[in-house]
Amino acid sequence: MTSTRGAFGIACCPASGSRRRVMLPSDMANHRSCILVSAVVLLWSQIALPLAAQQPQARIKIDTERTIGEVHPHVFGNFAEHLGRCIYGGIFEEGSPLSDAEGFRKDVMEATTRLGVSLLRWPGGNFASGYHWKDGIGPRDQRPARPEHAWGAIEPNRFGTDEFLKYCERIGAEPYICINAGLGTVDEAREWVEYCNEARHTWWADQRRKHGRDRPWGVKYWGLGNEIDGPWQLGHKNAEDYGKFALEAAKAMRRADESVKLIASGSSNFGGAADWIGWNRAVLEKLRGEIDCISLHTYIGNRDNNFERFLAASQDIDERIEIVEGLIRAAQSGRPNARPIYIAFDEWNVWYRARGGSEFDTGRTALQERYNFEDALAMGMFMNSFIRHANVVKMANLAQLVNVIAPIFTNKQGLFLQTTYFPLVEYGKQRNNVALDLLLSSPTYKVGNRRPLPYLDVSATFERGNRLVYLNVLNRSEKMDITARIDNVEGRLAGEVGVWELNHPDLMATHDFGNDQKVRPVTRAFAASITNNGFSYTFPKHSLTILRLKLN
Ligand code: AHR
C-alpha cells in the first residue's frame, strides 16, 4: 500500500506463498479431520465463490487529518488563444444574432460561466510570441490586420486587451496575460503592465482611459512568455538567453506595478533530445528571486488506440510535477527567506487528432478536436494529479476554452458541449477544499517497462465547513469492475453517499450539434452499509466516479 502522495505502482496482489513439510506420525491423527476440513472448504468455496468475487480487491483509507494543501481555485483555469476559431467565431463574433453589443457570444459566455472558469490565460500560446499588444487597442476599425506566423492566419486585431479584460469581468474570471518573450521586447512588456494597471496620469494609462476604461484593470497574473523552450516557438531561446530576457522583463514589469505575480516559461518540450529538467533548473536558478510560478505544459493522446496505456499518462504528469517540485526546492535550498514558487500547469489537455499533416494544423479551422468518452475520463486523470499535488500546483489551465481543443464547440447557429465538459464542471466544485493524502491499494498494471501503476487513479478533497469528503476515483481498467473497501479514520461516516458517475459502453462515443446528451454523468444516492466506519463500493470498469461522503 502507499499514500497517494508517494510514487504509484504498489502491487496489492497478495503473494500466495505456501510452506511444505514432511508429514510426521504425530500428524497422522489429524489427517482424517484434515480431509474432512478440506472437503468442507471445497464445498464452501463452490457456494461462496460468487460472494468471494465481490470481496474488495482495493482499499482506500481516508484521513481528514492527512492534508496536502488547498485546492486553489486557479486550478480550474482555462486558456483562450488567437488560434483557429477560439476567439473569432468562439468567444467573439461581431454581428452574430447570438452575440451581445460588445460582440461576445452570449451562449458561449453562459457555457463558460457554468464551467466555472476561475482564471483565463490569453493571448497565447504560440500566438503570444509574435503578438504586439499595441495593435489591439483603440478604435477597432483603425487597428491593423497582420499576418500571424504561429498558426498561419491573418490577425484582424479586433479583439485585444480591453476586449479580453472586459470578457474576464463578464465571466467572473481572473485575467492572466502572457507577454511576448519571443519576438517582443522588455519595454513592450513593461508598457503593457502600465496600460493595464497604472492609476496615475501617464501616457499609457491615459490611452486606456481614452479607450473607455478609467479605473485600472488591475491585471495580477503575467506570464513571462510561452513555451520558449520549444524550437517551434517564434523567438525560441536557449535557457540562458531566456533567463536573461525574463529577468529583465520581470524587473521592468515590477517597476510598472510591483504587485504583479509572474509565471516563468517552464517545460513544454519533452522530446527525446530536449533536456527538459535542465531547462527548468536553469530558469529557476536565474529567476528564483522574481517569479511566483513556473509553468508546465502537457498534452496526451491515444495514438495507438490502447485505452489503459492512454490513461497511464498520469505517471508522466505526476513525475513532471514531482521533478519540478524538487527543482524548486533545490533552487530555494539554503535560503531561509526564499520567495515561494509554485507550479502553474498552464496548458494541459488531450490533443493528438487535429494536428493536420504538418507540425500543427493551421488557419481558422485549426485544432478542432472532437472529444470522445475516454477523453472525458482523461480530464479526471489530470485533475486527480493536480489535487494529489495541491501543495505545489496552484494554477492549471485547460487548453483551450472554445473550438480549439475545447469543451465547448460552436457554429454560427449555436454550440454543443463536448464530452470533456462534464467532469470539469464537477471537479470545479472542489475548489478551496483541502486535498487529502489517501492510502491506496489497488490491482495494478504495467505499461512497457515502466513501474506498475494502480488501476484505480484516486484523489480526495475535504470541504471542512460542511464536513464533506469528495473521493474522486477513475477506474482505468477496460475490462474489470473493481470493488474497494473505503475506510475512514476521523469522524463517523454517514450511510448516505452521493454518487456522481460518468460512464458509457462505447469508449469512442462523441457529441455533435443537436446530439450532446450521450456522454452525460448520472447522479444518485447510495445507501452504504457502514461497518467499522467503512463500506465497500464497486467502481465500474472504465468509469469516473466522485463519491460525496458526509462525516458526522
Ligand atoms: O494550445 C495549443 C498550443 O499548444 C499552444 O499555442 C502552444 O503553447 C502549445 O504548443
Residues whose N, C-alpha, C, O or C-beta is under 5 A from the ligand:
A	BS01	AHR	G125 N126 F127 E227 A399
